[in-house]
């Protein structure tokens, strides 16, 4: 029985990305509603990519990373992503499927996301 439990725990950790080496991405922090294209206004007020990201997250969207034309869901790992909303970042973490569990993040230059 104990052997079965240990095997299940090991498989669970492997599938969650535990033990994988971290990778690094350079991209832009956005939200799961807008992705790479943000709303141009909310209630008639113009929004920056940062303002739009923060507004969407307040309404229940998740933070995402837009990097090399792909969208990755982010697990903050203790990082306050509101500091980086709408900004270019260099992010290190572990990828599992389309989700990155963040180890570190810092501001970086990233290609601007198109807005409409």
N, CA, C and O atoms as CSV, one atom per row, in Angstrom:
chain,resi,resn,atom,element,x,y,z
A,1,UNK,N,N,0.816,-1.195,0.000
A,1,UNK,CA,C,0.000,0.000,0.000
A,1,UNK,C,C,0.860,1.260,0.000
A,1,UNK,O,O,0.610,2.191,-0.765
A,2,UNK,N,N,1.878,1.283,0.866
A,2,UNK,CA,C,2.764,2.430,0.941
A,2,UNK,C,C,3.490,2.624,-0.386
A,2,UNK,O,O,3.684,3.756,-0.829
A,3,UNK,N,N,3.889,1.531,-1.016
A,3,UNK,CA,C,4.577,1.604,-2.300
A,3,UNK,C,C,3.668,2.239,-3.360
A,3,UNK,O,O,4.136,3.034,-4.174
A,4,UNK,N,N,2.390,1.900,-3.356
A,4,UNK,CA,C,1.418,2.463,-4.302
A,4,UNK,C,C,1.253,3.961,-4.069
A,4,UNK,O,O,1.201,4.735,-5.024
A,5,UNK,N,N,1.172,4.372,-2.808
A,5,UNK,CA,C,1.024,5.790,-2.479
A,5,UNK,C,C,2.261,6.566,-2.917
A,5,UNK,O,O,2.139,7.643,-3.501
A,6,UNK,N,N,3.449,6.032,-2.642
A,6,UNK,CA,C,4.684,6.705,-3.048
A,6,UNK,C,C,4.790,6.816,-4.566
A,6,UNK,O,O,5.237,7.840,-5.083
A,7,UNK,N,N,4.384,5.774,-5.277
A,7,UNK,CA,C,4.424,5.822,-6.736
A,7,UNK,C,C,3.459,6.887,-7.250
A,7,UNK,O,O,3.806,7.636,-8.164
A,8,UNK,N,N,2.264,6.970,-6.686
A,8,UNK,CA,C,1.279,7.971,-7.103
A,8,UNK,C,C,1.791,9.377,-6.835
A,8,UNK,O,O,1.611,10.271,-7.662
A,9,UNK,N,N,2.426,9.581,-5.694
A,9,UNK,CA,C,2.983,10.902,-5.379
A,9,UNK,C,C,4.101,11.268,-6.342
A,9,UNK,O,O,4.184,12.416,-6.779
A,10,UNK,N,N,4.958,10.319,-6.680
A,10,UNK,CA,C,6.046,10.568,-7.614
A,10,UNK,C,C,5.508,10.943,-8.980
A,10,UNK,O,O,5.968,11.912,-9.585
A,11,UNK,N,N,4.537,10.186,-9.473
A,11,UNK,CA,C,3.939,10.506,-10.771
A,11,UNK,C,C,3.277,11.868,-10.756
A,11,UNK,O,O,3.352,12.604,-11.740
A,12,UNK,N,N,2.634,12.211,-9.664
A,12,UNK,CA,C,1.974,13.505,-9.530
A,12,UNK,C,C,2.994,14.635,-9.597
A,12,UNK,O,O,2.760,15.633,-10.278
A,13,UNK,N,N,4.116,14.497,-8.905
A,13,UNK,CA,C,5.144,15.534,-8.917
A,13,UNK,C,C,5.774,15.672,-10.295
A,13,UNK,O,O,6.024,16.790,-10.746
A,14,UNK,N,N,6.030,14.582,-10.958
A,14,UNK,CA,C,6.628,14.633,-12.295
A,14,UNK,C,C,5.689,15.320,-13.267
A,14,UNK,O,O,6.125,16.151,-14.063
A,15,UNK,N,N,4.414,14.989,-13.216
A,15,UNK,CA,C,3.470,15.602,-14.141
A,15,UNK,C,C,3.254,17.070,-13.832
A,15,UNK,O,O,2.859,17.822,-14.723
A,16,UNK,N,N,3.495,17.508,-12.608
A,16,UNK,CA,C,3.341,18.913,-12.245
A,16,UNK,C,C,4.591,19.724,-12.547
A,16,UNK,O,O,4.607,20.934,-12.324
A,17,UNK,N,N,5.630,19.084,-13.047
A,17,UNK,CA,C,6.827,19.817,-13.417
A,17,UNK,C,C,7.912,19.807,-12.363
A,17,UNK,O,O,8.971,20.397,-12.574
A,18,UNK,N,N,7.682,19.150,-11.225
A,18,UNK,CA,C,8.700,19.085,-10.197
A,18,UNK,C,C,9.873,18.298,-10.746
A,18,UNK,O,O,9.692,17.236,-11.341
A,19,UNK,N,N,11.053,18.809,-10.551
A,19,UNK,CA,C,12.243,18.123,-11.033
A,19,UNK,C,C,12.677,18.571,-12.417
A,19,UNK,O,O,13.785,18.242,-12.842
A,20,UNK,N,N,11.843,19.309,-13.132
A,20,UNK,CA,C,12.240,19.833,-14.438
A,20,UNK,C,C,13.129,21.042,-14.212
A,20,UNK,O,O,12.961,21.774,-13.236
A,21,UNK,N,N,14.073,21.246,-15.116
A,21,UNK,CA,C,14.922,22.421,-14.986
A,21,UNK,C,C,14.173,23.646,-15.507
A,21,UNK,O,O,13.405,23.549,-16.465
A,22,UNK,N,N,14.399,24.798,-14.874
A,22,UNK,CA,C,13.705,26.006,-15.295
A,22,UNK,C,C,14.158,26.480,-16.673
A,22,UNK,O,O,15.303,26.275,-17.076
A,23,UNK,N,N,13.236,27.115,-17.379
A,23,UNK,CA,C,13.518,27.750,-18.661
A,23,UNK,C,C,13.299,29.243,-18.495
A,23,UNK,O,O,12.764,29.687,-17.479
A,24,UNK,N,N,13.715,30.024,-19.498
A,24,UNK,CA,C,13.560,31.467,-19.464
A,24,UNK,C,C,12.830,31.933,-20.711
A,24,UNK,O,O,13.090,31.445,-21.811
A,25,UNK,N,N,11.911,32.885,-20.537
A,25,UNK,CA,C,11.159,33.493,-21.635
A,25,UNK,C,C,11.269,35.002,-21.516
A,25,UNK,O,O,11.362,35.540,-20.413
A,26,UNK,N,N,11.260,35.683,-22.655
A,26,UNK,CA,C,11.156,37.141,-22.687
A,26,UNK,C,C,9.855,37.448,-23.400
A,26,UNK,O,O,9.627,36.996,-24.523
A,27,UNK,N,N,9.006,38.215,-22.745
A,27,UNK,CA,C,7.707,38.524,-23.318
A,27,UNK,C,C,7.032,39.640,-22.563
A,27,UNK,O,O,7.689,40.478,-21.946
A,28,UNK,N,N,5.712,39.646,-22.616
A,28,UNK,CA,C,4.924,40.704,-21.997
A,28,UNK,C,C,3.835,40.073,-21.129
A,28,UNK,O,O,3.184,39.112,-21.538
A,29,UNK,N,N,3.643,40.626,-19.921
A,29,UNK,CA,C,2.594,40.145,-19.028
A,29,UNK,C,C,1.266,40.761,-19.474
A,29,UNK,O,O,1.146,41.978,-19.614
A,30,UNK,N,N,0.287,39.907,-19.692
A,30,UNK,CA,C,-1.041,40.336,-20.107
A,30,UNK,C,C,-2.069,39.575,-19.276
A,30,UNK,O,O,-1.770,39.090,-18.185
A,31,UNK,N,N,-3.284,39.479,-19.810
A,31,UNK,CA,C,-4.343,38.764,-19.108
A,31,UNK,C,C,-5.013,37.765,-20.042
A,31,UNK,O,O,-4.914,37.876,-21.264
A,32,UNK,N,N,-5.689,36.798,-19.457
A,32,UNK,CA,C,-6.276,35.705,-20.236
A,32,UNK,C,C,-7.484,36.120,-21.058
A,32,UNK,O,O,-7.898,35.372,-21.943
A,33,UNK,N,N,-8.060,37.274,-20.802
A,33,UNK,CA,C,-9.189,37.747,-21.599
A,33,UNK,C,C,-8.689,38.427,-22.873
A,33,UNK,O,O,-9.162,38.124,-23.968
A,34,UNK,N,N,-7.748,39.332,-22.732
A,34,UNK,CA,C,-7.287,40.121,-23.880
A,34,UNK,C,C,-6.116,39.489,-24.625
A,34,UNK,O,O,-5.966,39.706,-25.828
A,35,UNK,N,N,-5.288,38.713,-23.936
A,35,UNK,CA,C,-4.112,38.145,-24.590
A,35,UNK,C,C,-3.206,39.243,-25.099
A,35,UNK,O,O,-2.794,40.115,-24.334
A,36,UNK,N,N,-2.888,39.212,-26.392
A,36,UNK,CA,C,-1.980,40.201,-26.971
A,36,UNK,C,C,-2.692,41.482,-27.387
A,36,UNK,O,O,-2.030,42.490,-27.637
A,37,UNK,N,N,-4.001,41.474,-27.466
A,37,UNK,CA,C,-4.757,42.659,-27.898
A,37,UNK,C,C,-5.649,43.154,-26.768
A,37,UNK,O,O,-6.559,42.460,-26.314
A,38,UNK,N,N,-5.360,44.373,-26.328
A,38,UNK,CA,C,-6.116,44.961,-25.225
A,38,UNK,C,C,-7.236,45.851,-25.730
A,38,UNK,O,O,-7.211,46.351,-26.855
A,39,UNK,N,N,-8.227,46.034,-24.851
A,39,UNK,CA,C,-9.312,46.956,-25.162
A,39,UNK,C,C,-8.744,48.373,-25.241
A,39,UNK,O,O,-7.804,48.721,-24.525
A,40,UNK,N,N,-9.329,49.180,-26.120
A,40,UNK,CA,C,-8.844,50.544,-26.225
A,40,UNK,C,C,-9.456,51.443,-25.168
A,40,UNK,O,O,-8.895,52.494,-24.858
A,41,UNK,N,N,-10.599,51.053,-24.605
A,41,UNK,CA,C,-11.187,51.882,-23.555
A,41,UNK,C,C,-12.137,51.063,-22.695
A,41,UNK,O,O,-12.623,50.006,-23.096
A,42,UNK,N,N,-12.381,51.580,-21.515
A,42,UNK,CA,C,-13.358,50.998,-20.608
A,42,UNK,C,C,-14.180,52.171,-20.079
A,42,UNK,O,O,-13.628,53.116,-19.515
A,43,UNK,N,N,-15.459,52.114,-20.256
A,43,UNK,CA,C,-16.335,53.211,-19.829
A,43,UNK,C,C,-15.917,54.542,-20.454
A,43,UNK,O,O,-16.030,55.592,-19.821
A,44,UNK,N,N,-15.434,54.495,-21.695
A,44,UNK,CA,C,-15.052,55.716,-22.402
A,44,UNK,C,C,-13.674,56.245,-22.074
A,44,UNK,O,O,-13.238,57.236,-22.661
A,45,UNK,N,N,-12.974,55.604,-21.143
A,45,UNK,CA,C,-11.631,56.051,-20.770
A,45,UNK,C,C,-10.599,55.207,-21.513
A,45,UNK,O,O,-10.702,53.980,-21.537
A,46,UNK,N,N,-9.598,55.862,-22.122
A,46,UNK,CA,C,-8.551,55.079,-22.792
A,46,UNK,C,C,-7.753,54.261,-21.776
A,46,UNK,O,O,-7.489,54.722,-20.665
A,47,UNK,N,N,-7.374,53.049,-22.166
A,47,UNK,CA,C,-6.612,52.167,-21.287
A,47,UNK,C,C,-5.253,51.847,-21.896
A,47,UNK,O,O,-5.141,51.600,-23.097
A,48,UNK,N,N,-4.234,51.854,-21.064
A,48,UNK,CA,C,-2.935,51.344,-21.477
A,48,UNK,C,C,-2.984,49.823,-21.346
A,48,UNK,O,O,-3.926,49.279,-20.769
A,49,UNK,N,N,-1.981,49.143,-21.876
A,49,UNK,CA,C,-1.906,47.682,-21.722
A,49,UNK,C,C,-1.870,47.318,-20.236
A,49,UNK,O,O,-2.475,46.329,-19.822
A,50,UNK,N,N,-1.172,48.107,-19.448
A,50,UNK,CA,C,-1.087,47.856,-18.004
A,50,UNK,C,C,-2.458,48.006,-17.351
A,50,UNK,O,O,-2.895,47.127,-16.609
A,51,UNK,N,N,-3.141,49.129,-17.630
A,51,UNK,CA,C,-4.458,49.375,-17.035
A,51,UNK,C,C,-5.459,48.298,-17.436
A,51,UNK,O,O,-6.248,47.840,-16.610
A,52,UNK,N,N,-5.425,47.897,-18.701
A,52,UNK,CA,C,-6.340,46.881,-19.187
A,52,UNK,C,C,-6.079,45.539,-18.494
A,52,UNK,O,O,-7.014,44.867,-18.058
A,53,UNK,N,N,-4.812,45.160,-18.397
A,53,UNK,CA,C,-4.458,43.905,-17.735
A,53,UNK,C,C,-4.944,43.895,-16.291
A,53,UNK,O,O,-5.555,42.924,-15.843
A,54,UNK,N,N,-4.675,44.965,-15.571
A,54,UNK,CA,C,-5.096,45.031,-14.171
A,54,UNK,C,C,-6.617,45.005,-14.040
A,54,UNK,O,O,-7.150,44.363,-13.134
A,55,UNK,N,N,-7.320,45.699,-14.940
A,55,UNK,CA,C,-8.785,45.708,-14.903
A,55,UNK,C,C,-9.340,44.310,-15.167
A,55,UNK,O,O,-10.253,43.864,-14.473
A,56,UNK,N,N,-8.797,43.624,-16.158
A,56,UNK,CA,C,-9.283,42.273,-16.473
A,56,UNK,C,C,-9.005,41.299,-15.339
A,56,UNK,O,O,-9.845,40.450,-15.040
A,57,UNK,N,N,-7.834,41.405,-14.696
A,57,UNK,CA,C,-7.498,40.515,-13.579
A,57,UNK,C,C,-8.437,40.788,-12.403
A,57,UNK,O,O,-8.862,39.854,-11.723
A,58,UNK,N,N,-8.763,42.062,-12.158
A,58,UNK,CA,C,-9.721,42.385,-11.085
A,58,UNK,C,C,-11.077,41.736,-11.351
A,58,UNK,O,O,-11.810,41.418,-10.415
A,59,UNK,N,N,-11.409,41.539,-12.636
A,59,UNK,CA,C,-12.697,40.939,-13.012
A,59,UNK,C,C,-12.617,39.416,-13.120
A,59,UNK,O,O,-13.593,38.778,-13.515
A,60,UNK,N,N,-11.467,38.822,-12.774
A,60,UNK,CA,C,-11.370,37.367,-12.738
A,60,UNK,C,C,-10.460,36.722,-13.769
A,60,UNK,O,O,-10.292,35.503,-13.753
A,61,UNK,N,N,-9.866,37.507,-14.670
A,61,UNK,CA,C,-8.929,36.931,-15.650
A,61,UNK,C,C,-7.649,36.502,-14.938
A,61,UNK,O,O,-7.370,36.928,-13.818
A,62,UNK,N,N,-6.886,35.659,-15.606
A,62,UNK,CA,C,-5.597,35.219,-15.073
A,62,UNK,C,C,-4.484,35.977,-15.787
A,62,UNK,O,O,-4.643,36.428,-16.921
A,63,UNK,N,N,-3.356,36.107,-15.096
A,63,UNK,CA,C,-2.176,36.665,-15.747
A,63,UNK,C,C,-1.641,35.647,-16.739
A,63,UNK,O,O,-1.649,34.445,-16.472
A,64,UNK,N,N,-1.173,36.134,-17.892
A,64,UNK,CA,C,-0.546,35.288,-18.901
A,64,UNK,C,C,0.729,35.959,-19.377
A,64,UNK,O,O,0.932,37.157,-19.179
A,65,UNK,N,N,1.577,35.175,-20.003
A,65,UNK,CA,C,2.777,35.686,-20.651
A,65,UNK,C,C,2.591,35.527,-22.145
A,65,UNK,O,O,2.257,34.441,-22.619
A,66,UNK,N,N,2.805,36.602,-22.894
A,66,UNK,CA,C,2.798,36.556,-24.348
A,66,UNK,C,C,4.262,36.543,-24.767
A,66,UNK,O,O,4.973,37.525,-24.551
A,67,UNK,N,N,4.719,35.451,-25.360
A,67,UNK,CA,C,6.120,35.322,-25.756
A,67,UNK,C,C,6.207,34.555,-27.062
A,67,UNK,O,O,5.685,33.446,-27.175
A,68,UNK,N,N,6.863,35.142,-28.040
A,68,UNK,CA,C,7.074,34.508,-29.343
A,68,UNK,C,C,5.776,33.992,-29.955
A,68,UNK,O,O,5.728,32.893,-30.507
A,69,UNK,N,N,4.717,34.810,-29.847
A,69,UNK,CA,C,3.442,34.461,-30.452
A,69,UNK,C,C,2.626,33.424,-29.702
A,69,UNK,O,O,1.583,32.990,-30.190
A,70,UNK,N,N,3.075,33.025,-28.539
A,70,UNK,CA,C,2.340,32.035,-27.743
A,70,UNK,C,C,1.838,32.679,-26.464
A,70,UNK,O,O,2.381,33.681,-26.000
A,71,UNK,N,N,0.788,32.086,-25.899
A,71,UNK,CA,C,0.204,32.566,-24.650
A,71,UNK,C,C,0.361,31.478,-23.598
A,71,UNK,O,O,-0.097,30.350,-23.780
A,72,UNK,N,N,1.011,31.831,-22.498
A,72,UNK,CA,C,1.228,30.890,-21.402
A,72,UNK,C,C,0.493,31.379,-20.158
A,72,UNK,O,O,0.610,32.548,-19.791
A,73,UNK,N,N,-0.256,30.508,-19.512
A,73,UNK,CA,C,-0.879,30.822,-18.232
A,73,UNK,C,C,0.219,30.840,-17.180
A,73,UNK,O,O,1.143,30.028,-17.220
A,74,UNK,N,N,0.110,31.775,-16.235
A,74,UNK,CA,C,1.152,31.921,-15.220
A,74,UNK,C,C,0.669,31.533,-13.834
A,74,UNK,O,O,-0.432,31.897,-13.421
A,75,UNK,N,N,1.511,30.785,-13.116
A,75,UNK,CA,C,1.330,30.499,-11.699
A,75,UNK,C,C,2.384,31.353,-11.006
A,75,UNK,O,O,3.579,31.115,-11.182
A,76,UNK,N,N,1.959,32.353,-10.211
A,76,UNK,CA,C,2.891,33.354,-9.697
A,76,UNK,C,C,4.052,32.837,-8.862
A,76,UNK,O,O,5.127,33.436,-8.893
A,77,UNK,N,N,3.884,31.769,-8.131
A,77,UNK,CA,C,4.990,31.269,-7.316
A,77,UNK,C,C,5.492,32.295,-6.312
A,77,UNK,O,O,6.691,32.362,-6.040
A,78,UNK,N,N,4.583,33.096,-5.758
A,78,UNK,CA,C,4.968,34.103,-4.766
A,78,UNK,C,C,5.325,35.460,-5.351
A,78,UNK,O,O,5.616,36.390,-4.598
A,79,UNK,N,N,5.311,35.602,-6.672
A,79,UNK,CA,C,5.640,36.869,-7.326
A,79,UNK,C,C,4.373,37.714,-7.459
A,79,UNK,O,O,3.324,37.202,-7.852
A,80,UNK,N,N,4.464,39.002,-7.136
A,80,UNK,CA,C,3.345,39.924,-7.304
A,80,UNK,C,C,3.320,40.388,-8.761
A,80,UNK,O,O,4.017,41.332,-9.133
A,81,UNK,N,N,2.510,39.713,-9.578
A,81,UNK,CA,C,2.485,40.009,-11.010
A,81,UNK,C,C,1.851,41.350,-11.340
A,81,UNK,O,O,2.027,41.845,-12.453
A,82,UNK,N,N,1.119,41.954,-10.409
A,82,UNK,CA,C,0.542,43.268,-10.685
A,82,UNK,C,C,1.638,44.305,-10.946
A,82,UNK,O,O,1.401,45.280,-11.659
A,83,UNK,N,N,2.810,44.112,-10.391
A,83,UNK,CA,C,3.951,45.014,-10.633
A,83,UNK,C,C,4.387,44.994,-12.095
A,83,UNK,O,O,4.944,45.974,-12.590
A,84,UNK,N,N,4.139,43.888,-12.786
A,84,UNK,CA,C,4.640,43.695,-14.139
A,84,UNK,C,C,3.534,43.743,-15.201
A,84,UNK,O,O,3.804,43.547,-16.386
A,85,UNK,N,N,2.303,44.001,-14.782
A,85,UNK,CA,C,1.162,43.992,-15.707
A,85,UNK,C,C,1.400,44.921,-16.891
A,85,UNK,O,O,1.711,46.100,-16.718
A,86,UNK,N,N,1.248,44.370,-18.105
A,86,UNK,CA,C,1.404,45.151,-19.322
A,86,UNK,C,C,2.840,45.469,-19.694
A,86,UNK,O,O,3.077,46.183,-20.668
A,87,UNK,N,N,3.783,44.966,-18.956
A,87,UNK,CA,C,5.193,45.305,-19.170
A,87,UNK,C,C,5.975,44.138,-19.760
A,87,UNK,O,O,5.564,42.980,-19.677
A,88,UNK,N,N,7.104,44.473,-20.351
A,88,UNK,CA,C,8.033,43.466,-20.829
A,88,UNK,C,C,8.772,42.855,-19.658
A,88,UNK,O,O,9.176,43.559,-18.732
A,89,UNK,N,N,8.951,41.538,-19.699
A,89,UNK,CA,C,9.618,40.835,-18.604
A,89,UNK,C,C,10.558,39.766,-19.146
A,89,UNK,O,O,10.437,39.314,-20.285
A,90,UNK,N,N,11.478,39.388,-18.308
A,90,UNK,CA,C,12.308,38.197,-18.487
A,90,UNK,C,C,11.921,37.291,-17.328
A,90,UNK,O,O,12.145,37.622,-16.164
A,91,UNK,N,N,11.347,36.162,-17.657
A,91,UNK,CA,C,10.715,35.293,-16.668
A,91,UNK,C,C,11.389,33.924,-16.696
A,91,UNK,O,O,11.636,33.362,-17.763
A,92,UNK,N,N,11.680,33.404,-15.524
A,92,UNK,CA,C,12.241,32.060,-15.395
A,92,UNK,C,C,11.246,31.212,-14.622
A,92,UNK,O,O,10.672,31.652,-13.626
A,93,UNK,N,N,11.052,29.986,-15.099
A,93,UNK,CA,C,10.118,29.092,-14.429
A,93,UNK,C,C,10.094,27.731,-15.076
A,93,UNK,O,O,10.902,27.429,-15.954
A,94,UNK,N,N,9.157,26.912,-14.633
A,94,UNK,CA,C,9.016,25.547,-15.133
A,94,UNK,C,C,7.725,25.460,-15.939
A,94,UNK,O,O,6.654,25.839,-15.465
A,95,UNK,N,N,7.843,24.959,-17.155
A,95,UNK,CA,C,6.709,24.818,-18.058
A,95,UNK,C,C,6.103,23.426,-17.920
A,95,UNK,O,O,6.809,22.419,-17.976
A,96,UNK,N,N,4.782,23.383,-17.737
A,96,UNK,CA,C,4.027,22.131,-17.740
A,96,UNK,C,C,2.818,22.376,-18.630
A,96,UNK,O,O,1.900,23.101,-18.246
A,97,UNK,N,N,2.811,21.780,-19.809
A,97,UNK,CA,C,1.747,22.046,-20.776
A,97,UNK,C,C,1.871,23.459,-21.287
A,97,UNK,O,O,2.877,23.806,-21.906
A,98,UNK,N,N,0.866,24.287,-21.041
A,98,UNK,CA,C,0.883,25.700,-21.437
A,98,UNK,C,C,0.928,26.612,-20.212
A,98,UNK,O,O,0.584,27.791,-20.296
A,99,UNK,N,N,1.356,26.058,-19.068
A,99,UNK,CA,C,1.387,26.811,-17.818
A,99,UNK,C,C,2.817,26.902,-17.307
A,99,UNK,O,O,3.541,25.907,-17.261
A,100,UNK,N,N,3.213,28.115,-16.923
A,100,UNK,CA,C,4.544,28.343,-16.365
A,100,UNK,C,C,4.402,28.664,-14.885
A,100,UNK,O,O,3.681,29.586,-14.505
A,101,UNK,N,N,5.099,27.890,-14.052
A,101,UNK,CA,C,5.196,28.209,-12.631
A,101,UNK,C,C,6.459,29.045,-12.474
A,101,UNK,O,O,7.567,28.571,-12.724
A,102,UNK,N,N,6.280,30.289,-12.059
A,102,UNK,CA,C,7.362,31.279,-12.053
A,102,UNK,C,C,8.333,31.048,-10.907
A,102,UNK,O,O,7.934,30.794,-9.771
A,103,UNK,N,N,9.630,31.142,-11.236
A,103,UNK,CA,C,10.693,31.156,-10.224
A,103,UNK,C,C,11.126,32.594,-9.972
A,103,UNK,O,O,11.169,33.061,-8.834
A,104,UNK,N,N,11.449,33.290,-11.078
A,104,UNK,CA,C,11.870,34.693,-10.978
A,104,UNK,C,C,11.292,35.470,-12.151
A,104,UNK,O,O,10.998,34.910,-13.208
A,105,UNK,N,N,11.137,36.763,-11.942
A,105,UNK,CA,C,10.689,37.646,-13.007
A,105,UNK,C,C,11.329,39.009,-12.789
A,105,UNK,O,O,11.443,39.487,-11.660
A,106,UNK,N,N,11.742,39.623,-13.891
A,106,UNK,CA,C,12.271,40.982,-13.804
A,106,UNK,C,C,11.874,41.732,-15.064
A,106,UNK,O,O,11.583,41.128,-16.097
A,107,UNK,N,N,11.864,43.038,-14.969
A,107,UNK,CA,C,11.501,43.869,-16.090
A,107,UNK,C,C,12.550,43.722,-17.199
A,107,UNK,O,O,13.752,43.674,-16.937
A,108,UNK,N,N,12.073,43.652,-18.420
A,108,UNK,CA,C,12.953,43.527,-19.588
A,108,UNK,C,C,12.294,44.219,-20.759
A,108,UNK,O,O,11.115,44.568,-20.713
A,109,UNK,N,N,13.064,44.409,-21.799
A,109,UNK,CA,C,12.488,44.969,-23.016
A,109,UNK,C,C,11.879,43.836,-23.819
A,109,UNK,O,O,12.544,42.848,-24.132
A,110,UNK,N,N,10.610,43.990,-24.147
A,110,UNK,CA,C,9.914,43.020,-24.986
A,110,UNK,C,C,9.233,43.786,-26.096
A,110,UNK,O,O,8.899,44.961,-25.943
A,111,UNK,N,N,9.030,43.119,-27.209
A,111,UNK,CA,C,8.303,43.746,-28.303
A,111,UNK,C,C,6.929,44.161,-27.795
A,111,UNK,O,O,6.267,43.387,-27.103
A,112,UNK,N,N,6.494,45.370,-28.129
A,112,UNK,CA,C,5.172,45.787,-27.663
A,112,UNK,C,C,4.071,44.930,-28.228
A,112,UNK,O,O,4.111,44.527,-29.390
A,113,UNK,N,N,3.086,44.655,-27.394
A,113,UNK,CA,C,1.913,43.918,-27.845
A,113,UNK,C,C,1.054,44.849,-28.671
A,113,UNK,O,O,0.885,46.012,-28.304
A,114,UNK,N,N,0.497,44.365,-29.791
A,114,UNK,CA,C,-0.394,45.234,-30.546
A,114,UNK,C,C,-1.661,45.497,-29.743
A,114,UNK,O,O,-2.145,44.616,-29.033
A,115,UNK,N,N,-2.181,46.671,-29.853
A,115,UNK,CA,C,-3.449,46.972,-29.188
A,115,UNK,C,C,-4.417,47.469,-30.250
A,115,UNK,O,O,-4.015,47.859,-31.346
A,116,UNK,N,N,-5.679,47.449,-29.910
A,116,UNK,CA,C,-6.655,47.937,-30.892
A,116,UNK,C,C,-7.641,48.850,-30.265
A,116,UNK,O,O,-8.535,49.354,-30.944
